[in-house]
């Protein structure tokens, strides 16, 4: 009888804790989003089991259709991790090596591109510039695009830097990976991904993007503008190709990670390599592996990526130590999904961020003003205007710095936070910025 009583108490305690977590998540979403406006779907899983799932807002404003949990969204750059795993699967099958160069598969391509390795494309260290113009593809309107047409937008451009010497996010580099998949397999990238990835993972509501295709439960997308909420113009999603053309649901993205954990595509050792920071030729580390960013949230390792295209935004975070997955999908461009994802993840692991406005007097804010300089010599100005602190780079657009603790700030509607450092006498000497998950570390020194 005593054992039964203890079990009942334990189950009651767990149920109470789960309900408390749900209440916190609901309160957070209700406070930030209006249910009569565009919204999204949120999913939180622990040890592969869903502990929270919610649809909020509207899927279609004109027709008055509320958002549902099974809505399909354009996931944009989340596509990159699918492309990366498809490449690594081919590596394990002996079809290619990450050390192979582009020239092996595309011998007629420009010499600069031919020398780039598959690994450098995977890690965004290849120097492949993003296409400066896709107007020719947009001008084609509705119609199926070939990989060759997409490659033509960038293949003749000069590299941004010598491969391996720097890191720069490149959609074009991942588009090139998609073309390599076609060359190696002899199949079109869209068909190959749907057959070898979606079908294997049981992702029945995931597709290669095609705006002409009828997709049940695909959400409409919107933009917040000065004129109010407007329909987003997504252009032709196929232009994004292997860098961002996939569409999916929150539940299917959980299936994707479940398939990764169960070795359905690649071995765990290979997956761990994809989740490891890449190294530049000078020995320094980047924040990117193969298709994922690698950071930390409240001291816990986090693997993440986001995406945005037209009126869709997405973000997925996985915390391997706690085995927690957070998926956030929006059908609007506005608030960043990574902000909500970070808050949900931090609360789930019991380490809430608590990044909320912290009241400071104008005289206190004034002490942070001045000119700051990074090691490249770029100048940044922090100044006080009408009682608010603003950060501005080289007279470009300025961002409000909002304090959330003494010497700590967050940039309004971005994932960037910053901290002021002082010398032994209390004088401010440095302003260090990074995302809430420790990415894009940027150090500036205060000048005289």
C-alpha positions as CSV (number, residue, x, y, z in Angstrom):
1,X,0.0,0.0,0.0
2,X,2.9,2.4,0.9
3,X,4.5,1.8,-2.6
4,X,1.2,2.5,-4.3
5,X,0.8,5.8,-2.3
6,X,4.3,6.9,-3.3
7,X,3.7,6.1,-7.0
8,X,0.5,8.1,-7.0
9,X,2.2,11.0,-5.3
10,X,5.0,10.9,-7.8
11,X,2.6,10.8,-10.8
12,X,0.6,13.6,-9.3
13,X,3.8,15.7,-8.9
14,X,4.9,15.0,-12.5
15,X,1.5,16.0,-13.8
16,X,1.5,19.2,-11.8
17,X,5.0,20.1,-13.1
18,X,3.9,19.4,-16.7
19,X,0.8,21.5,-16.2
20,X,2.9,24.3,-14.7
21,X,5.2,24.2,-17.7
22,X,2.3,24.3,-20.1
23,X,0.8,27.3,-18.2
24,X,4.1,29.1,-18.5
25,X,4.4,28.5,-22.2
26,X,0.7,29.5,-22.8
27,X,1.2,32.7,-20.8
28,X,4.3,33.6,-22.8
29,X,2.6,33.1,-26.2
30,X,-0.6,34.8,-25.1
31,X,1.4,37.9,-23.9
32,X,3.3,38.3,-27.2
33,X,0.8,37.3,-30.0
34,X,-2.7,38.3,-30.9
35,X,-4.9,35.4,-31.8
36,X,-6.6,37.3,-34.6
37,X,-3.4,38.0,-36.4
38,X,-0.9,35.6,-38.2
39,X,0.6,33.1,-35.9
40,X,2.4,29.8,-35.9
41,X,2.9,26.4,-34.4
42,X,5.2,25.5,-31.4
43,X,6.3,22.1,-30.4
44,X,8.5,21.1,-27.4
45,X,9.7,17.5,-27.0
46,X,11.8,15.8,-24.3
47,X,13.3,12.4,-25.0
48,X,11.4,12.2,-28.2
49,X,8.0,12.7,-26.5
50,X,6.0,15.8,-27.1
51,X,5.5,17.8,-23.8
52,X,3.9,20.9,-25.4
53,X,2.3,21.5,-28.8
54,X,0.2,24.5,-29.7
55,X,-1.1,26.3,-32.7
56,X,-1.9,30.0,-32.3
57,X,-3.1,32.9,-34.5
58,X,-4.6,32.6,-38.0
59,X,-3.5,30.5,-40.9
60,X,-5.5,32.6,-43.4
61,X,-6.7,36.1,-42.5
62,X,-8.9,36.6,-45.5
63,X,-10.8,33.3,-45.0
64,X,-10.8,33.5,-41.2
65,X,-9.0,30.1,-40.9
66,X,-7.4,29.6,-37.5
67,X,-3.9,28.0,-37.3
68,X,-3.8,24.2,-36.7
69,X,-1.0,22.0,-35.4
70,X,-0.7,20.2,-38.8
71,X,-0.2,23.3,-40.9
72,X,2.5,23.2,-43.5
73,X,5.1,26.0,-43.5
74,X,8.0,27.0,-45.7
75,X,11.0,26.1,-43.5
76,X,13.5,28.0,-45.6
77,X,17.1,27.6,-44.4
78,X,16.3,24.6,-42.2
79,X,16.6,22.9,-45.6
80,X,20.4,23.1,-45.2
81,X,20.5,20.4,-42.5
82,X,18.5,18.0,-44.8
83,X,20.9,18.8,-47.7
84,X,23.9,18.2,-45.4
85,X,22.6,14.8,-44.2
86,X,21.8,13.7,-47.7
87,X,25.5,14.5,-48.6
88,X,26.8,12.7,-45.5
89,X,24.6,9.7,-46.3
90,X,26.2,9.5,-49.8
91,X,29.6,9.7,-48.0
92,X,28.8,6.7,-45.8
93,X,27.6,4.8,-48.9
94,X,31.0,5.5,-50.6
95,X,29.5,7.7,-53.3
96,X,31.7,10.7,-52.5
97,X,34.0,12.2,-49.8
98,X,33.8,15.5,-48.0
99,X,37.4,16.1,-49.3
100,X,36.2,15.7,-52.9
101,X,36.3,19.0,-54.8
102,X,33.6,20.6,-56.9
103,X,35.8,19.9,-60.0
104,X,35.3,16.2,-59.6
105,X,31.6,16.5,-60.3
106,X,31.5,19.7,-62.4
107,X,34.8,19.6,-64.5
108,X,33.5,22.4,-66.8
109,X,33.0,24.9,-63.9
110,X,35.3,27.9,-63.3
111,X,38.7,27.1,-61.8
112,X,38.0,28.9,-58.5
113,X,34.9,26.8,-57.8
114,X,36.5,23.6,-58.9
115,X,39.0,23.8,-56.1
116,X,36.4,24.1,-53.4
117,X,35.8,20.9,-51.2
118,X,32.5,19.5,-50.3
119,X,33.3,20.1,-46.7
120,X,34.0,23.8,-47.3
121,X,30.5,24.1,-48.9
122,X,29.0,22.3,-45.9
123,X,30.6,24.6,-43.4
124,X,30.2,27.9,-45.3
125,X,34.0,28.3,-45.5
126,X,34.2,28.1,-49.3
127,X,33.9,31.7,-50.1
128,X,31.0,31.2,-52.6
129,X,29.2,34.5,-52.8
130,X,25.4,34.7,-52.6
131,X,23.9,35.4,-56.0
132,X,23.7,39.1,-56.4
133,X,20.7,38.9,-58.7
134,X,18.0,36.4,-59.3
135,X,15.8,38.7,-61.3
136,X,16.1,36.5,-64.4
137,X,14.6,33.6,-62.5
138,X,11.9,35.7,-61.0
139,X,11.0,37.1,-64.4
140,X,10.2,33.6,-65.5
141,X,7.2,33.6,-63.2
142,X,5.5,30.3,-62.6
143,X,7.4,27.3,-64.0
144,X,9.7,24.6,-62.9
145,X,13.4,25.6,-62.5
146,X,16.3,23.3,-63.2
147,X,19.4,23.1,-61.0
148,X,21.4,24.5,-63.9
149,X,19.3,27.7,-64.0
150,X,19.9,28.2,-60.3
151,X,23.6,27.6,-60.6
152,X,23.8,30.2,-63.4
153,X,23.0,33.0,-60.9
154,X,26.4,32.7,-59.1
155,X,28.8,30.2,-60.7
156,X,30.7,32.8,-62.6
157,X,31.1,35.3,-59.7
158,X,34.5,35.7,-58.0
159,X,34.9,34.1,-54.6
160,X,34.6,36.3,-51.5
161,X,37.7,34.8,-50.0
162,X,40.2,31.9,-50.4
163,X,38.4,28.7,-49.4
164,X,39.0,27.7,-45.8
165,X,40.3,31.1,-44.6
166,X,37.0,32.6,-43.4
167,X,33.4,31.9,-42.6
168,X,30.5,33.6,-44.4
169,X,26.9,32.2,-44.7
170,X,26.3,31.2,-48.3
171,X,22.9,30.1,-49.7
172,X,24.7,29.6,-53.1
173,X,27.1,27.2,-51.5
174,X,24.3,24.9,-50.4
175,X,22.6,25.2,-53.7
176,X,25.8,23.9,-55.2
177,X,25.6,20.9,-52.8
178,X,22.2,20.2,-54.1
179,X,23.6,20.1,-57.6
180,X,26.3,17.7,-56.5
181,X,23.7,15.4,-55.1
182,X,22.0,15.4,-58.5
183,X,25.3,14.6,-60.3
184,X,26.2,11.8,-57.9
185,X,22.7,10.1,-57.7
186,X,21.5,10.9,-61.2
187,X,18.2,12.0,-59.8
188,X,16.7,15.5,-59.4
189,X,17.2,16.9,-55.9
190,X,13.5,17.3,-55.2
191,X,12.7,13.7,-56.0
192,X,15.7,12.4,-54.3
193,X,15.0,14.2,-51.0
194,X,11.3,13.2,-51.0
195,X,12.2,9.5,-51.7
196,X,15.3,9.1,-49.5
197,X,14.7,11.5,-46.6
198,X,11.0,12.3,-46.2
199,X,9.7,8.8,-47.0
200,X,12.3,7.1,-44.8
201,X,11.6,9.4,-41.8
202,X,7.8,9.0,-42.3
203,X,7.5,12.8,-42.9
204,X,4.2,12.5,-44.8
205,X,3.5,16.2,-44.7
206,X,6.9,17.5,-46.0
207,X,7.6,18.5,-49.5
208,X,10.0,20.2,-51.9
209,X,8.6,23.7,-52.3
210,X,6.4,24.3,-55.3
211,X,3.9,27.2,-55.2
212,X,2.0,25.6,-58.1
213,X,1.4,22.4,-56.1
214,X,-1.8,22.0,-54.1
215,X,-0.7,21.3,-50.5
216,X,-3.4,20.5,-48.0
217,X,-3.1,22.7,-44.8
218,X,-0.4,25.0,-46.2
219,X,-0.6,28.2,-44.2
220,X,-0.8,31.6,-46.0
221,X,2.0,34.0,-45.2
222,X,2.0,37.7,-44.2
223,X,4.2,40.7,-43.5
224,X,3.9,43.4,-40.9
225,X,4.4,46.8,-42.7
226,X,3.8,50.4,-42.0
227,X,0.4,50.0,-43.8
228,X,-0.5,47.1,-41.5
229,X,-0.6,43.4,-42.2
230,X,-0.2,42.5,-45.9
231,X,0.1,39.3,-47.9
232,X,3.7,38.2,-48.4
233,X,5.0,37.8,-51.9
234,X,7.1,34.6,-51.8
235,X,8.2,34.7,-55.4
236,X,9.2,31.3,-56.6
237,X,10.3,29.2,-53.7
238,X,12.2,26.8,-56.0
239,X,14.9,29.5,-56.5
240,X,16.1,28.6,-53.0
241,X,16.7,25.0,-54.2
242,X,18.9,22.9,-51.8
243,X,19.5,26.0,-49.5
244,X,15.9,26.7,-48.6
245,X,13.0,25.2,-50.7
246,X,11.7,22.6,-48.3
247,X,8.3,22.8,-46.6
248,X,7.2,20.9,-43.5
249,X,5.2,20.7,-40.3
250,X,6.2,20.9,-36.6
251,X,5.4,17.2,-36.1
252,X,7.3,16.2,-39.2
253,X,10.4,18.1,-37.9
254,X,10.2,16.0,-34.7
255,X,10.1,12.9,-36.9
256,X,13.2,14.2,-38.7
257,X,15.1,14.4,-35.4
258,X,13.8,11.0,-34.2
259,X,15.1,9.5,-37.5
260,X,18.5,11.2,-36.9
261,X,18.7,9.8,-33.4
262,X,17.8,6.3,-34.6
263,X,20.6,6.2,-37.3
264,X,18.1,5.9,-40.1
265,X,20.3,8.1,-42.3
266,X,23.8,8.4,-40.9
267,X,25.8,6.9,-38.0
268,X,25.9,8.8,-34.7
269,X,29.6,9.4,-35.2
270,X,28.9,11.2,-38.5
271,X,26.0,13.2,-36.9
272,X,28.4,14.3,-34.1
273,X,30.8,15.5,-36.8
274,X,28.0,17.5,-38.3
275,X,27.4,19.0,-34.8
276,X,31.0,20.0,-34.4
277,X,32.4,23.4,-35.1
278,X,34.5,23.6,-38.2
279,X,38.1,24.8,-38.2
280,X,39.6,27.5,-40.5
281,X,43.1,27.3,-41.9
282,X,44.4,29.6,-39.1
283,X,43.2,27.1,-36.5
284,X,40.3,29.2,-35.3
285,X,36.8,27.7,-34.8
286,X,33.6,28.8,-36.4
287,X,30.1,28.5,-34.9
288,X,28.9,26.1,-37.7
289,X,29.2,22.4,-38.4
290,X,27.5,20.7,-41.4
291,X,24.1,22.4,-41.7
292,X,23.8,23.4,-38.1
293,X,24.9,26.3,-35.8
294,X,26.6,25.1,-32.6
295,X,26.2,27.2,-29.5
296,X,25.2,27.2,-25.8
297,X,22.1,28.2,-24.0
298,X,22.5,29.0,-20.3
299,X,25.6,26.8,-20.3
300,X,24.0,23.9,-22.1
301,X,25.1,22.9,-25.6
302,X,22.6,23.7,-28.3
303,X,22.4,22.7,-31.9
304,X,20.2,25.1,-33.9
305,X,19.2,26.7,-37.2
306,X,16.6,29.1,-38.4
307,X,15.1,30.1,-41.7
308,X,13.1,32.9,-43.3
309,X,11.6,33.3,-46.8
310,X,8.8,35.5,-48.0
311,X,6.4,35.6,-45.1
312,X,7.6,32.5,-43.3
313,X,10.0,32.2,-40.4
314,X,11.3,29.1,-38.6
315,X,13.7,28.0,-35.9
316,X,14.6,24.7,-34.4
317,X,16.8,24.1,-31.3
318,X,18.1,20.8,-29.9
319,X,19.8,20.5,-26.6
320,X,21.6,17.2,-26.6
321,X,22.5,17.0,-22.9
322,X,18.9,17.4,-21.8
323,X,17.5,15.8,-25.0
324,X,15.1,18.7,-25.6
325,X,13.8,19.8,-29.0
326,X,12.0,23.0,-29.7
327,X,10.3,23.8,-33.0
328,X,8.9,27.3,-33.8
329,X,7.2,27.9,-37.1
330,X,5.6,31.3,-38.1
331,X,3.5,32.4,-41.1
332,X,4.6,36.0,-40.8
333,X,7.7,38.1,-40.8
334,X,8.1,40.1,-37.7
335,X,9.1,38.9,-34.3
336,X,12.1,36.5,-34.5
337,X,11.2,32.8,-33.9
338,X,14.6,32.2,-32.2
339,X,13.6,34.5,-29.3
340,X,10.6,32.3,-28.5
341,X,12.5,29.1,-29.1
342,X,15.3,30.2,-26.7
343,X,12.8,31.1,-24.0
344,X,10.9,27.8,-24.4
345,X,14.1,25.8,-24.3
346,X,15.6,27.6,-21.3
347,X,12.4,27.2,-19.3
348,X,12.2,23.5,-20.2
349,X,15.7,22.8,-18.9
350,X,15.0,24.8,-15.8
351,X,17.3,27.7,-16.7
352,X,15.0,30.6,-17.7
353,X,16.6,33.5,-19.5
354,X,14.7,36.2,-17.7
355,X,15.7,38.8,-20.3
356,X,13.2,41.5,-19.5
357,X,13.5,45.3,-19.4
358,X,15.4,46.6,-16.3
359,X,14.8,50.1,-15.2
360,X,17.8,52.4,-15.2
361,X,18.1,56.2,-14.7
362,X,19.3,58.4,-17.6
363,X,22.5,59.2,-15.7
364,X,23.2,55.5,-15.4
365,X,22.6,54.9,-19.1
366,X,24.8,57.9,-20.0
367,X,27.8,56.1,-18.5
368,X,27.6,53.6,-21.3
369,X,27.8,56.1,-24.1
370,X,30.8,56.6,-26.3
371,X,32.7,55.2,-29.3
372,X,33.7,51.5,-29.4
373,X,36.0,49.9,-31.9
374,X,36.5,46.2,-32.9
375,X,39.9,44.7,-33.9
376,X,39.2,45.4,-37.6
377,X,38.9,49.1,-36.8
378,X,35.1,49.4,-37.3
379,X,33.6,52.1,-35.1
380,X,30.4,51.8,-33.2
381,X,28.6,54.6,-31.5
382,X,26.5,54.2,-28.3
383,X,24.5,57.3,-27.4
384,X,21.5,58.4,-25.3
385,X,18.5,59.9,-27.1
386,X,15.4,60.9,-25.2
387,X,16.2,58.6,-22.3
388,X,16.9,55.6,-24.5
389,X,20.2,54.0,-25.4
390,X,21.0,53.3,-29.1
391,X,23.8,51.4,-30.8
392,X,24.9,52.4,-34.3
393,X,27.6,51.1,-36.7
394,X,29.2,53.6,-39.0
395,X,26.1,55.8,-39.2
396,X,24.1,52.8,-40.4
397,X,20.7,51.9,-39.0
398,X,20.6,52.2,-35.2
399,X,19.3,49.7,-32.7
400,X,17.9,50.3,-29.3
401,X,19.8,48.8,-26.4
402,X,17.5,47.7,-23.6
403,X,19.0,46.9,-20.2
404,X,17.9,43.7,-18.5
405,X,20.5,43.9,-15.7
406,X,23.4,46.1,-14.7
407,X,25.8,46.3,-17.6
408,X,23.7,43.8,-19.6
409,X,21.6,44.7,-22.6
410,X,19.5,43.1,-25.4
411,X,19.0,44.5,-28.8
412,X,15.3,45.2,-29.6
413,X,13.7,42.4,-31.6
414,X,17.0,40.6,-32.3
415,X,18.6,37.6,-30.7
416,X,21.7,39.6,-29.8
417,X,22.6,40.5,-26.2
418,X,25.6,42.5,-25.0
419,X,27.5,42.9,-21.8
420,X,29.7,45.8,-20.6
421,X,33.0,45.0,-18.9
422,X,34.8,47.3,-16.4
423,X,38.4,47.6,-15.2
424,X,39.4,47.3,-11.6
425,X,38.4,51.0,-11.1
426,X,34.9,50.4,-12.4
427,X,35.5,52.2,-15.7
428,X,33.8,50.6,-18.8
429,X,36.4,49.3,-21.2
430,X,34.7,46.8,-23.4
431,X,31.3,45.9,-24.9
432,X,30.9,42.2,-25.9
433,X,28.0,41.1,-28.1
434,X,26.7,37.6,-29.1
435,X,23.4,35.8,-29.6
436,X,21.5,34.4,-26.7
437,X,23.0,31.0,-27.7
438,X,26.5,32.3,-27.8
439,X,26.9,32.7,-31.6
440,X,28.6,35.5,-33.5
441,X,30.8,36.7,-30.6
442,X,31.8,40.3,-31.3
443,X,34.2,42.2,-29.0
444,X,34.6,46.0,-29.1
445,X,36.8,48.2,-27.0
446,X,35.8,51.6,-25.7
447,X,37.9,54.4,-27.1
448,X,38.8,57.7,-25.5
